[in-house]
């Protein structure tokens, strides 16, 4: 069986983690601060905070924004359902924008009509590692917070520039399906030091007299040891993913299934390989199962469905959901496994 996803664990990771264990400093400390500094430098954002998960990162940003019942947050109609659950903890209302046709990215031209007096934030997702172009004047001089969802996007670029630099905040994932992993984890990057300092104050309660509004969400040094190692290997991981993606794209060119066109200015990290299949997804899943190859629905259903909304306003999100499945693509795939997946991609009708 070729699993859909596997983490890339190297000998270098083991050495770093063992050194951290032998130091007796395994909780949050200097190693996590080092990882944060290196991660921020790699992306190009000034300030970073390592936390337990991407969900924890979003929670802390929403807490920092002091979201309340009646506040509204605009987000893509196709994406991570966990965002809705976190918003519900604050009583905030999601508003959805459809995807741009032929893309997994939100159509930003649909955002201004959705903005109202209760709008507090807009979440722009770089879904599957394809960086979305955010215009310079988007939300410029606005009190509305721009949050870039970079959970899939570490190592991707658009015109040579990393995603995550336009927003007030950007969130990255470090889970086992991410390009680099700490086992489980996430990162909040902040443009302003004042935002960083306030979120940092909220993510830990130990040794503080007042614990109200604070919760223990800082990443441990033990996990950060792995993160430092993985980050140093990022170029190697990206190169392997790029070569496999090129092989898959060539295989697709000989068949009837497709991947959305990648713009010339975009260099994806290929954290996911989403295929637009011409046959029903259930049929495709059974075929991959027959060949003992894992394949995955990105999400159980489009986000707008969770809010009880219908397809009329979100045709592109619905179309993306109905046609998209992700196939295995990760550095520890063997050559013969990649070839087997590519062969199936070119032959499926």
C-alpha positions in Angstrom: 0.0 0.0 0.0 1.3 3.5 -0.9 0.0 5.7 1.9 -1.4 9.1 0.9 0.9 10.9 3.3 4.1 10.2 5.2 6.3 12.6 7.2 9.8 13.1 6.1 12.0 12.2 9.1 15.8 12.4 8.6 18.8 11.2 10.6 19.5 14.9 11.1 16.1 15.3 12.8 17.0 12.4 15.2 20.3 14.0 16.1 18.7 17.4 16.9 15.9 15.8 19.0 18.4 13.6 20.9 20.6 16.6 21.7 17.5 18.5 23.0 16.6 15.5 25.2 20.1 15.2 26.6 20.1 18.9 27.5 17.2 18.4 29.9 15.5 21.5 28.4 12.5 20.0 26.5 9.8 22.6 27.2 9.6 26.0 25.7 12.9 27.8 25.8 15.8 29.1 23.8 15.6 26.4 21.1 12.1 27.4 20.3 13.1 31.1 20.2 15.9 30.1 17.8 13.4 28.2 15.6 11.1 31.2 15.5 13.9 33.5 14.5 15.1 31.2 11.7 11.5 30.6 10.5 10.7 34.3 10.4 14.0 35.0 8.5 13.2 32.2 6.0 9.7 33.7 5.2 10.8 37.4 5.5 8.3 38.4 8.1 9.7 40.2 11.2 8.2 38.3 14.1 7.3 34.7 14.7 5.6 32.6 17.4 5.7 28.8 17.4 2.6 27.2 18.9 1.0 23.7 19.2 -0.9 23.7 15.8 -2.1 25.9 13.0 -5.5 25.8 14.8 -3.9 27.2 17.9 -2.3 29.9 15.8 -5.6 31.0 14.3 -7.2 30.9 17.8 -4.5 33.3 19.2 -4.9 35.7 16.3 -8.7 35.8 16.7 -8.2 36.2 20.5 -5.8 39.1 19.9 -8.3 40.7 17.5 -10.9 40.4 20.4 -13.5 38.9 18.1 -17.0 39.0 19.6 -20.5 37.7 18.7 -21.7 39.7 15.7 -18.3 40.3 14.3 -17.8 39.0 10.8 -14.8 37.3 9.1 -14.5 36.9 5.3 -12.9 33.7 4.1 -12.9 31.4 1.0 -15.9 29.2 0.3 -13.6 26.2 -0.1 -11.0 25.4 2.6 -10.3 24.2 6.1 -13.4 23.5 8.2 -11.5 24.0 11.4 -11.5 27.7 10.8 -15.3 27.7 11.2 -15.1 25.8 14.5 -12.6 28.3 15.9 -14.6 31.3 14.8 -17.7 29.7 16.5 -15.8 29.8 19.8 -15.9 33.6 19.6 -19.4 33.8 18.3 -18.1 35.4 15.1 -20.0 35.0 11.8 -18.2 33.7 8.6 -18.9 35.4 5.3 -17.8 33.5 2.2 -16.3 34.5 -1.2 -16.2 32.1 -4.1 -13.0 30.9 -5.7 -11.6 32.5 -8.8 -12.5 30.4 -11.8 -9.8 27.8 -12.7 -8.1 28.3 -9.3 -8.2 27.2 -5.7 -7.7 30.8 -4.6 -10.4 33.1 -3.4 -11.7 35.7 -5.9 -10.5 38.9 -4.2 -12.8 41.0 -6.3 -15.7 39.5 -4.5 -14.5 40.7 -1.1 -15.4 44.4 -1.1 -19.1 43.8 -1.5 -19.0 41.5 1.5 -17.3 44.1 3.8 -19.7 45.7 6.3 -19.6 47.6 9.5 -19.1 44.4 11.5 -16.2 43.0 9.3 -13.1 42.5 11.5 -10.9 40.3 9.3 -10.3 38.8 5.9 -8.6 35.4 5.6 -6.8 34.8 2.3 -5.7 31.2 1.8 -2.8 30.1 -0.4 -4.5 26.7 -0.8 -2.4 23.7 -1.8 0.7 25.8 -1.9 -0.4 28.0 -4.8 0.3 31.6 -3.8 -2.6 34.0 -4.5 -1.8 37.4 -5.9 -2.8 40.0 -3.3 -3.0 43.5 -4.8 -1.0 46.3 -3.1 -4.1 48.3 -2.4 -6.1 45.3 -1.0 -7.5 46.5 2.4 -4.9 49.3 2.4 -5.5 51.9 5.2 -8.3 49.7 6.4 -8.9 48.8 10.1 -9.8 45.3 8.9 -7.1 42.7 9.6 -5.7 40.7 6.7 -4.7 37.2 7.7 -2.8 35.1 5.2 -3.5 31.4 5.6 -0.1 29.9 4.6 -0.8 26.5 6.2 0.1 24.8 2.8 2.5 27.4 1.5 5.9 27.3 3.1 8.5 27.4 0.3 6.1 28.6 -2.4 6.8 31.9 -4.2 5.1 34.3 -6.6 7.5 36.4 -8.7 10.2 35.2 -6.3 8.4 36.5 -3.2 7.2 34.3 -0.4 3.5 34.3 0.6 2.6 35.6 4.0 4.2 39.1 3.6 1.2 41.2 2.8 -1.0 40.4 5.8 -1.0 41.7 9.3 -0.7 38.1 10.3 0.2 34.9 8.5 -0.3 31.3 9.8 1.8 28.3 8.8 1.2 24.6 9.7 3.9 22.2 10.9 1.8 19.1 11.0 2.9 15.7 9.5 1.4 16.6 6.1 3.3 19.9 5.9 6.5 20.5 3.9 8.4 20.5 7.2 7.1 19.2 10.4 7.5 19.3 14.2 5.2 16.3 14.6 2.4 18.8 15.3 2.7 22.5 15.4 2.1 25.9 13.8 3.6 29.3 13.5 2.1 32.8 13.7 4.0 35.5 11.9 3.3 39.2 12.7 4.1 42.3 10.8 4.1 44.6 13.9 6.1 43.9 17.1 3.2 45.2 19.2 1.0 42.4 17.8 3.7 39.9 18.3 4.3 40.9 21.9 0.6 40.8 22.8 0.0 37.4 21.2 3.2 36.1 22.9 1.8 37.2 26.3 -1.4 35.3 25.6 0.2 32.0 24.6 1.7 31.2 28.0 0.4 31.7 31.6 3.3 30.2 33.7 5.0 32.6 36.2 2.4 35.2 35.6 0.2 36.5 38.4 -2.8 37.1 36.1 -3.8 34.1 34.0 -7.1 35.5 32.5 -6.9 35.5 28.7 -3.8 33.4 28.7 -3.4 29.7 27.7 -0.4 27.4 27.4 0.1 27.0 23.6 3.9 27.6 23.1 5.8 25.0 21.1 8.3 22.9 23.2 12.0 22.9 22.6 11.8 19.2 21.9 9.5 19.9 19.0 11.5 22.9 17.9 14.6 20.8 17.8 13.0 18.9 14.9 11.8 22.1 13.4 15.3 23.6 13.2 16.5 20.5 11.5 13.6 20.3 9.1 13.9 24.0 8.2 17.6 23.5 7.2 16.5 20.7 4.9 13.7 22.7 3.3 15.5 23.3 -0.1 16.2 19.6 -0.4 12.5 18.7 0.3 11.2 21.3 -2.2 13.5 20.0 -4.9 12.2 16.5 -4.5 8.6 17.6 -4.5 9.2 19.7 -7.6 10.7 16.8 -9.5 7.8 14.5 -8.6 5.2 17.1 -9.5 6.8 17.5 -12.9 6.6 13.8 -13.4 2.9 13.8 -12.5 2.1 16.8 -14.6 3.7 15.1 -17.6 1.6 11.9 -16.9 -1.6 14.0 -16.7 -0.7 15.6 -20.1 -1.1 12.2 -21.7 -4.6 11.6 -20.2 -8.0 13.3 -19.7 -7.5 14.5 -16.2 -6.0 17.9 -15.3 -4.4 20.1 -12.7 -5.2 23.7 -12.6 -2.8 25.7 -14.7 0.2 27.1 -12.8 1.0 30.7 -13.6 4.5 31.4 -14.9 5.3 33.7 -12.0 4.2 31.0 -9.4 6.6 28.4 -8.0 4.4 26.1 -5.8 6.0 24.1 -3.0 3.8 21.1 -4.1 2.7 20.4 -0.5 -0.3 18.9 -2.2 -1.0 17.6 -5.7 -4.7 18.3 -6.4 -6.0 16.7 -9.5 -9.2 17.6 -11.3 -10.6 14.2 -12.3 -13.1 13.8 -15.1 -14.8 10.8 -13.5 -16.8 10.9 -10.2 -14.6 11.0 -7.1 -16.2 7.8 -5.7 -15.1 6.0 -8.9 -11.6 7.4 -8.7 -11.3 6.4 -5.0 -12.2 2.9 -5.8 -9.7 2.7 -8.6 -6.9 4.0 -6.5 -7.9 1.6 -3.7 -7.8 -1.3 -6.2 -4.2 -0.4 -7.0 -3.4 0.1 -3.3 -2.6 3.8 -3.6 -3.9 6.3 -1.0 -5.8 9.3 -2.3 -7.6 12.0 -0.2 -10.5 14.4 -0.3 -8.9 17.7 0.8 -12.0 18.4 2.9 -15.3 16.7 3.7 -17.4 19.4 2.0 -17.2 23.1 0.9 -17.1 25.6 3.8 -20.3 27.3 2.7 -22.3 24.1 3.2 -21.4 24.1 6.9 -23.2 27.4 7.2 -26.3 26.0 5.4 -25.7 28.0 2.2 -26.4 26.7 -1.3 -24.4 26.5 -4.5 -25.8 29.5 -6.4 -23.3 32.0 -5.0 -20.3 29.6 -5.0 -20.2 27.6 -8.3 -16.4 27.5 -8.5 -16.0 26.3 -4.9 -18.6 23.6 -5.6 -16.9 22.6 -8.9 -13.5 22.4 -7.2 -14.9 20.2 -4.4 -16.7 17.8 -6.8 -13.7 17.2 -9.0 -10.6 17.4 -6.7 -8.7 14.6 -5.1 -5.1 14.8 -3.9 -2.6 12.0 -4.7 0.5 11.1 -2.8 3.5 13.5 -3.2 6.2 13.6 -0.5 10.0 13.2 -0.4 10.1 9.7 1.0 8.1 8.2 -1.9 10.3 5.7 -3.8 11.0 6.0 -7.5 8.9 3.0 -8.4 6.0 4.3 -6.3 6.1 7.7 -8.1 6.1 5.8 -11.5 3.2 3.7 -10.5 1.1 6.8 -9.4 2.1 8.6 -12.6 1.0 5.6 -14.8 -2.4 5.5 -13.1 -2.8 9.3 -13.6 -2.1 9.0 -17.3 -4.4 6.0 -17.8 -7.5 6.9 -15.8 -10.5 7.9 -17.9 
